[in-house]
Amino acid sequence: MSRVYIASDNIFSPLGNSTAENFDKVMAGATSLRVVNNQHLSSTPFVAAMFSDENFFLQEDYTRFESYCIASIKEALNDTEISLSLPETIFILSTTKGNIELIENPKQRNTLRSKVSLSQTAKRIASHFGASNSPLVISNACISGVLSVMVAKRLLETGQYRHAVVTGADVLSKFIISGFQSLQAMSSDVCKPFDKNRSGINLGECAATIVLTAKEEYVSTEKKVVVNGNASSNDANHISGPSRTGEELAGAVLKAMSESGLSAEDLAFISAHGTATLFNDEMEAKAFTHASLSSVPLHSLKGHFGHTLGAAGVVESIISYQSLLNGVILPSKNFEEMGVSGKINISQTLSRTDKNHTLKTASGFGGCNAAIVYSLK
C-alpha cells in the first residue's frame, strides 16, 4: 500500500492568511477570540473568533463561505504543482453548515435551492478551479475535518486518485449561534479546555486546506509528513451528548495507533478535540486513560481558533504536524487547573521534542469519533 504525504497546506483564519502566519501566532500564544456584539447574530454578546474584514476577501458571484474556501485553496495550491484540473486530483469539502446563513437573507430566497445545498456549494468551489472530477462532501458534525483527511488517504491508497485537496470551512451565522445557545453550550468567557472552571465553547470562523499526494516527488520539504493510521467510531449514546465512558473514542484511538505500529512512548503529543464543554472534555480524558495514553502531553487548540466546526480537524491537523516539523509541543491555552477525572498530561508550557509522531482526535454530535496519526518520514 502506497504512502500518502502532505504536499502543501494553508490556514485562512482571523489569526492570519497563511500556515506560517497562523503557526507563528499560535507559538506566540496569540488568540483570535474576542467579545462579539452583533445584534444580527445574537441579542446578547458572545465570545468567538470571527473575520473582521470580510469585504477584502469576497469573490464576485460567490458567497462569504465560498470566498474563504477559494482563498484557502488558492494559497495551498500556489505552493505545489498539483491542480484540481488534473484528472487524478479529487476535491473534498469538509463543513457542517456551509452556506446556511443564506436562509437568513430574504434577498436570497430565489437562489436558496442551488446555493444552500452542500453538494452544489462544493461544485461551485470546484468549478472555480476548473476541477476535472465531481467533488465529495464530508459533513459528519465536528469530526468532518479529520474524517475528510481519512477519506482522502483511503482514496489515494486505492489508486483511484493520486492527489486530494481537502478544505475544511465554516462561518458563523445566527442559525449556528442560536443552535449552540439553545444547548447552553456557549461560554461567556474564553474557553478553557479540560480546566476545572471551563464553562463551554467559543465558536470560530476558518477555512483551511491540506493537499495530499501519493507521489513523493510532489513533496518539496526535506522532512516529509505522512498520513498514518486512522479510525473512526460511534458512541450510539445521544444526539448531542457524548459517551459517558470514553470507550468508543478509545477504540478509534487504539485502532489508529495499532495501524501505525506505535505505542504511547512514540507519540510527541496528542492534539485533542478539547471543546471545553463539561461532557466532551470528561469523555476525552477517560478515552485517553482507557487507551493507556495518560503520560503523553496533550493540548487543545480551541483557545487560539475557537471551535471552527467543519474546519477544526483540518486546521488543527496542520498545526499538529507543523509542530512536529518544528520539534515543539504547544501548551494548552487557558488551562490552569485539572477539571476532568481521567488521568491526562496537559501541556502547560512550550517545550521541545525530537519524536516523529502525533495523534489528532475529534468527536462530535451524534456520538461520532475519529483519530488519525501524522508521522515524519
Backbone torsions as a table, in degrees:
resi	resn	phi	psi	omega
1	MET	NA	129.6	-175.6
2	SER	-72.7	151.0	176.3
3	ARG	-76.9	153.1	176.0
4	VAL	-117.3	127.2	-174.2
5	TYR	-112.8	159.7	169.7
6	ILE	-89.3	118.8	-179.3
7	ALA	-92.9	-32.6	-176.5
8	SER	-167.4	167.8	177.4
9	ASP	-162.1	169.0	174.8
10	ASN	-154.4	143.6	170.0
11	ILE	-121.1	124.3	179.6
12	PHE	-118.8	96.2	-173.4
13	SER	-137.2	173.6	175.7
14	PRO	-60.7	-15.5	177.4
15	LEU	-82.7	-22.0	-177.8
16	GLY	169.6	172.6	-174.8
17	ASN	-109.0	10.0	178.4
18	SER	-142.9	162.3	176.6
19	THR	-61.0	-45.5	-177.8
20	ALA	-60.1	-44.5	-178.8
21	GLU	-64.8	-43.4	179.1
22	ASN	-65.6	-44.2	-178.7
23	PHE	-64.0	-42.4	178.4
24	ASP	-61.8	-39.6	179.8
25	LYS	-66.1	-41.5	178.9
26	VAL	-65.7	-42.4	177.3
27	MET	-58.0	-34.6	-179.1
28	ALA	-83.4	-2.0	178.5
29	GLY	84.5	13.9	-177.1
30	ALA	-72.5	157.8	176.5
31	THR	-136.1	150.4	175.5
32	SER	-101.9	4.9	179.4
33	LEU	-73.7	136.8	178.5
34	ARG	-154.2	163.6	175.5
35	VAL	-76.1	124.9	179.4
36	VAL	-107.8	124.8	177.8
37	ASN	-119.3	86.7	-175.6
38	ASN	-130.7	105.7	-175.2
39	GLN	-64.0	-25.4	177.8
40	HIS	-67.8	-32.9	-177.9
41	LEU	-91.2	-35.8	-176.5
42	SER	-159.3	142.7	179.1
43	SER	-73.9	-14.9	178.0
44	THR	-124.5	150.7	178.4
45	PRO	-62.7	152.7	177.5
46	PHE	-147.0	159.9	179.8
47	VAL	-98.1	128.0	-178.2
48	ALA	-158.6	171.5	174.3
49	ALA	-112.3	109.6	-175.9
50	MET	-130.0	146.5	174.2
51	PHE	-62.5	136.4	-176.3
52	SER	-98.8	-20.7	-177.1
53	ASP	-127.4	75.3	-172.8
54	GLU	-66.8	-43.7	-170.2
55	ASN	-58.3	-31.2	-178.5
56	PHE	-61.8	-30.1	-174.0
57	PHE	-102.8	-6.3	-176.1
58	LEU	-68.3	134.1	177.6
59	GLN	-97.2	138.4	-180.0
60	GLU	-60.3	133.6	179.6
61	ASP	71.7	9.1	176.7
62	TYR	-121.5	150.9	178.8
63	THR	-75.3	171.9	178.0
64	ARG	-58.8	-46.7	179.3
65	PHE	-59.3	-49.3	-178.6
66	GLU	-63.3	-37.7	-179.4
67	SER	-62.3	-42.2	179.9
68	TYR	-67.4	-39.2	177.2
69	CYS	-62.2	-46.2	-179.4
70	ILE	-60.8	-42.9	179.6
71	ALA	-61.7	-42.2	-178.9
72	SER	-69.0	-45.3	-179.9
73	ILE	-61.3	-44.5	-179.3
74	LYS	-57.5	-45.7	-179.1
75	GLU	-66.6	-39.2	-180.0
76	ALA	-66.3	-41.5	-178.2
77	LEU	-73.6	-22.5	178.0
78	ASN	-61.2	-24.1	-175.9
79	ASP	-96.4	11.9	-178.5
80	THR	-149.8	161.6	176.1
81	GLU	-85.3	-1.5	179.5
82	ILE	-73.7	140.4	-179.1
83	SER	-135.5	149.3	176.2
84	LEU	-71.5	-15.8	179.4
85	SER	-77.3	-12.9	178.4
86	LEU	-71.8	134.2	178.7
87	PRO	-60.5	-20.8	-178.1
88	GLU	-93.6	10.7	179.8
89	THR	-113.5	131.2	177.3
90	ILE	-111.1	140.6	176.5
91	PHE	-104.4	129.9	178.4
92	ILE	-122.6	124.2	178.3
93	LEU	-103.6	124.8	177.2
94	SER	-108.2	118.4	178.5
95	THR	-159.5	155.5	175.1
96	THR	-97.4	-36.4	-174.7
97	LYS	-131.3	-12.3	174.9
98	GLY	52.1	-121.4	-176.9
99	ASN	-90.7	27.3	-173.9
100	ILE	-57.6	-25.4	-178.5
101	GLU	-64.7	-16.0	179.8
102	LEU	-64.8	-24.6	-179.5
103	ILE	-70.4	-13.4	-179.8
104	GLU	-90.1	-6.6	-176.1
105	ASN	-109.8	107.1	-178.1
106	PRO	-57.3	-28.6	-178.2
107	LYS	-67.3	-18.2	-176.3
108	GLN	-96.3	3.9	-172.7
109	ARG	-54.0	-41.9	-175.4
110	ASN	-72.2	-16.2	-177.1
111	THR	-113.2	8.1	-177.0
112	LEU	-60.1	-40.4	-174.4
113	ARG	-56.9	-39.8	-177.1
114	SER	-87.9	-29.9	-172.7
115	LYS	-95.2	-24.2	-179.5
116	VAL	-84.7	-32.2	178.8
117	SER	-56.3	127.7	-179.2
118	LEU	-63.3	-36.2	179.8
119	SER	-66.3	-41.4	178.8
120	GLN	-69.3	-35.9	176.2
121	THR	-60.7	-46.1	179.3
122	ALA	-62.6	-38.9	179.6
123	LYS	-66.2	-37.4	179.2
124	ARG	-65.3	-42.5	178.7
125	ILE	-66.0	-45.6	-179.9
126	ALA	-61.4	-40.5	-179.3
127	SER	-62.8	-33.3	178.9
128	HIS	-58.2	-32.2	-177.9
129	PHE	-101.2	9.8	178.7
130	GLY	64.7	37.4	-176.4
131	ALA	-60.0	138.4	179.4
132	SER	-80.2	-28.9	-174.9
133	ASN	-112.0	153.0	174.1
134	SER	-67.0	135.4	-176.9
135	PRO	-76.3	162.1	172.6
136	LEU	-105.9	148.9	174.3
137	VAL	-118.8	126.1	173.9
138	ILE	-111.2	112.7	179.5
139	SER	-133.0	85.2	-178.7
140	ASN	-127.8	67.8	178.9
141	ALA	51.5	-141.6	-169.9
142	CYS	-83.4	-0.7	173.4
143	ILE	-94.7	4.3	-174.1
144	SER	-53.5	-44.0	-177.5
145	GLY	-63.8	-49.8	179.1
146	VAL	-65.1	-41.5	-180.0
147	LEU	-63.1	-35.4	179.3
148	SER	-64.0	-40.9	177.3
149	VAL	-65.9	-39.4	177.9
150	MET	-61.9	-46.0	179.4
151	VAL	-63.1	-42.9	178.5
152	ALA	-59.2	-46.0	179.7
153	LYS	-58.1	-45.1	-176.4
154	ARG	-69.4	-35.1	176.5
155	LEU	-65.5	-40.0	179.3
156	LEU	-69.4	-35.7	179.7
157	GLU	-66.2	-29.0	179.0
158	THR	-74.0	-18.1	-177.4
159	GLY	86.9	-0.5	179.6
160	GLN	-64.9	-36.1	175.0
161	TYR	-131.2	159.6	177.7
162	ARG	-108.4	-20.7	179.8
163	HIS	-136.6	154.3	175.4
164	ALA	-142.1	137.5	175.1
165	VAL	-111.7	112.5	-178.3
166	VAL	-107.1	119.8	177.7
167	THR	-120.0	126.8	175.8
168	GLY	-111.7	131.7	-177.6
169	ALA	-156.9	150.6	168.3
170	ASP	-158.3	148.0	174.3
171	VAL	-123.1	156.3	-175.2
172	LEU	-87.5	144.2	179.7
173	SER	-145.2	169.6	178.1
174	LYS	-60.8	-38.1	179.1
175	PHE	-57.7	-49.8	-177.6
176	ILE	-67.9	-47.1	-177.2
177	ILE	-63.7	-45.2	-179.1
178	SER	-64.9	-32.0	178.5
179	GLY	-64.5	-46.3	178.9
180	PHE	-71.1	-32.4	176.1
181	GLN	-65.5	-37.0	180.0
182	SER	-65.8	-26.6	177.1
183	LEU	-86.3	-1.9	-176.6
184	GLN	55.1	39.4	-176.6
185	ALA	-101.0	-9.7	-175.8
186	MET	-92.1	137.5	-179.4
187	SER	-91.4	145.5	176.3
188	SER	-86.8	-0.7	179.0
189	ASP	-125.8	174.7	175.8
190	VAL	-63.6	142.6	-176.3
191	CYS	-68.0	149.4	-177.3
192	LYS	-132.8	75.6	-177.0
193	PRO	-54.3	132.5	176.5
194	PHE	66.7	3.6	-178.3
195	ASP	-85.2	150.7	179.4
196	LYS	-58.4	-33.6	-176.1
197	ASN	-101.0	21.1	177.4
198	ARG	-66.0	147.7	-177.3
199	SER	-138.6	15.0	175.8
200	GLY	132.7	-175.4	-173.0
201	ILE	-91.0	161.5	163.5
202	ASN	-117.3	129.8	179.0
203	LEU	-81.8	162.4	-179.1
204	GLY	-150.3	155.8	175.1
205	GLU	-104.2	142.9	-179.6
206	CYS	-172.1	152.0	166.9
207	ALA	-133.7	128.5	-178.5
208	ALA	-138.3	145.9	-175.0
209	THR	-132.6	135.3	172.6
210	ILE	-120.3	127.9	175.6
211	VAL	-101.5	119.7	-178.4
212	LEU	-109.1	152.3	179.6
213	THR	-147.6	148.5	173.6
214	ALA	-95.9	1.0	-179.8
215	LYS	-108.2	108.8	-174.9
216	GLU	-59.3	-29.3	-177.9
217	GLU	-65.8	-13.8	178.3
218	TYR	-85.7	-2.4	179.5
219	VAL	-98.6	119.3	-173.2
220	SER	-92.7	-16.5	-177.1
221	THR	-78.9	151.1	179.8
222	GLU	-65.1	-49.4	173.8
223	LYS	-88.0	130.8	-175.3
224	LYS	-109.1	136.0	177.4
225	VAL	-92.1	125.5	179.3
226	VAL	-107.5	135.8	172.3
227	VAL	-81.8	114.6	-171.1
228	ASN	-99.2	-147.4	-176.2
229	GLY	-59.6	151.4	-177.9
230	ASN	-158.0	157.9	-179.7
231	ALA	-165.0	158.6	175.2
232	SER	-133.1	162.6	-179.8
233	SER	-155.3	174.8	176.4
234	ASN	-140.4	139.1	-178.6
235	ASP	-72.6	-34.3	-171.0
236	ALA	53.4	41.5	-175.7
237	ASN	-105.9	-51.1	-173.3
238	HIS	-164.9	152.9	-176.8
239	ILE	-63.4	-30.3	179.0
240	SER	-129.9	-10.5	-179.4
241	GLY	-101.4	129.7	-178.7
242	PRO	-74.7	172.1	175.2
243	SER	-52.6	146.8	177.6
244	ARG	-91.9	-6.5	-178.2
245	THR	-108.6	-26.1	-177.6
246	GLY	80.3	1.9	-175.0
247	GLU	-66.1	-32.3	-176.4
248	GLU	-72.5	-43.7	174.5
249	LEU	-63.5	-40.5	178.4
250	ALA	-58.1	-38.4	179.2
251	GLY	-62.1	-42.7	178.4
252	ALA	-65.8	-41.1	179.7
253	VAL	-62.8	-47.8	-178.4
254	LEU	-63.6	-36.7	178.4
255	LYS	-67.9	-41.3	178.0
256	ALA	-64.3	-41.0	178.8
257	MET	-66.3	-42.5	-179.9
258	SER	-64.2	-43.5	178.9
259	GLU	-62.4	-30.2	179.5
260	SER	-84.2	-12.7	-178.0
261	GLY	70.7	34.2	-174.3
262	LEU	-118.1	159.3	171.9
263	SER	-120.3	175.1	-178.3
264	ALA	-56.5	-36.8	-176.7
265	GLU	-65.8	-18.2	-178.5
266	ASP	-83.7	-18.4	-174.7
267	LEU	-82.5	133.0	174.0
268	ALA	-73.9	-42.1	-179.2
269	PHE	-168.1	169.9	174.6
270	ILE	-115.1	129.8	170.8
271	SER	-98.7	100.0	-174.8
272	ALA	-82.2	167.5	176.2
273	HIS	-68.3	-49.3	169.6
274	GLY	46.7	66.6	-176.6
275	THR	-81.1	-16.5	-176.5
276	ALA	77.1	16.4	169.4
277	THR	-87.5	156.6	-174.8
278	LEU	-57.8	-49.6	-172.4
279	PHE	-82.6	-35.8	-179.5
280	ASN	-62.9	-50.0	-177.3
281	ASP	-62.4	-38.6	178.8
282	GLU	-65.2	-44.1	179.5
283	MET	-61.9	-45.3	-179.3
284	GLU	-61.5	-43.8	-179.4
285	ALA	-60.7	-41.3	177.4
286	LYS	-65.4	-38.3	-179.2
287	ALA	-63.3	-44.9	-179.3
288	PHE	-67.5	-30.6	175.4
289	THR	-67.5	-46.7	177.9
290	HIS	-58.2	-35.5	-176.4
291	ALA	-85.2	6.0	178.8
292	SER	60.6	40.1	179.3
293	LEU	-113.9	23.3	-175.4
294	SER	-60.7	-28.6	-175.5
295	SER	-87.2	-13.2	-175.2
296	VAL	-77.2	129.5	177.1
297	PRO	-55.3	139.7	-173.9
298	LEU	-137.4	142.5	174.9
299	HIS	-146.1	165.1	170.9
300	SER	-119.3	144.0	179.4
301	LEU	-100.3	5.8	-177.1
302	LYS	-64.5	-25.3	179.1
303	GLY	-70.5	-13.8	177.5
304	HIS	-98.2	-45.3	-173.0
305	PHE	-108.4	-11.0	-167.7
306	GLY	73.4	-178.0	177.7
307	HIS	-88.8	107.6	-174.5
308	THR	-94.3	16.7	171.6
309	LEU	55.4	-113.4	-177.3
310	GLY	-65.5	-17.1	178.1
311	ALA	-90.8	-17.6	-170.4
312	ALA	-54.7	-49.9	-177.2
313	GLY	-66.1	-25.8	179.6
314	VAL	-81.1	-53.8	-178.3
315	VAL	-62.2	-38.5	-178.8
316	GLU	-74.1	-28.8	172.9
317	SER	-65.3	-44.6	-179.4
318	ILE	-60.7	-47.8	179.4
319	ILE	-62.5	-34.4	-178.7
320	SER	-66.9	-51.4	-178.1
321	TYR	-76.5	-22.1	171.0
322	GLN	-67.3	-34.2	175.7
323	SER	-63.0	-42.3	176.2
324	LEU	-60.2	-46.0	-178.8
325	LEU	-61.8	-31.0	180.0
326	ASN	-95.8	0.2	177.1
327	GLY	64.6	38.2	-178.4
328	VAL	-128.2	155.3	171.0
329	ILE	-116.8	119.5	-176.9
330	LEU	-80.9	148.3	174.2
331	PRO	-77.0	159.1	177.0
332	SER	-88.5	106.1	-172.0
333	LYS	-62.3	137.4	176.6
334	ASN	77.6	3.1	177.0
335	PHE	-81.1	133.8	178.3
336	GLU	-129.5	-46.1	-174.7
337	GLU	-137.5	133.3	-176.3
338	MET	-56.3	130.6	-177.9
339	GLY	-128.1	19.3	178.4
340	VAL	-128.8	157.6	-176.1
341	SER	-84.5	-26.3	179.3
342	GLY	-67.0	150.5	-179.8
343	LYS	-86.9	103.3	179.0
344	ILE	-129.4	159.3	-174.9
345	ASN	-110.1	85.4	-177.7
346	ILE	-69.0	126.0	176.6
347	SER	-73.9	123.0	-176.0
348	GLN	-114.3	-9.7	178.1
349	THR	-138.6	155.2	175.4
350	LEU	-69.9	126.4	-177.0
351	SER	-137.6	168.1	-178.7
352	ARG	-98.2	154.1	175.8
353	THR	-148.4	148.7	174.7
354	ASP	-115.1	12.3	178.6
355	LYS	-80.9	158.7	-169.5
356	ASN	-114.6	13.2	-176.3
357	HIS	-137.7	144.5	175.1
358	THR	-140.0	150.2	179.5
359	LEU	-109.7	128.4	175.6
360	LYS	-114.1	129.8	178.9
361	THR	-122.4	161.3	176.6
362	ALA	-152.2	148.2	176.8
363	SER	-142.6	152.8	-175.7
364	GLY	-155.6	179.1	178.4
365	PHE	-55.3	149.3	-176.7
366	GLY	84.5	0.1	177.7
367	GLY	82.5	15.6	-177.5
368	CYS	-79.1	146.4	179.0
369	ASN	-138.7	150.1	175.5
370	ALA	-148.1	149.0	178.7
371	ALA	-142.3	137.7	-178.3
372	ILE	-144.8	141.6	179.6
373	VAL	-108.3	132.6	172.5
374	TYR	-110.8	135.4	-176.6
375	SER	-132.5	152.7	175.2
376	LEU	-95.4	139.6	179.0
377	LYS	-112.5	NA	NA
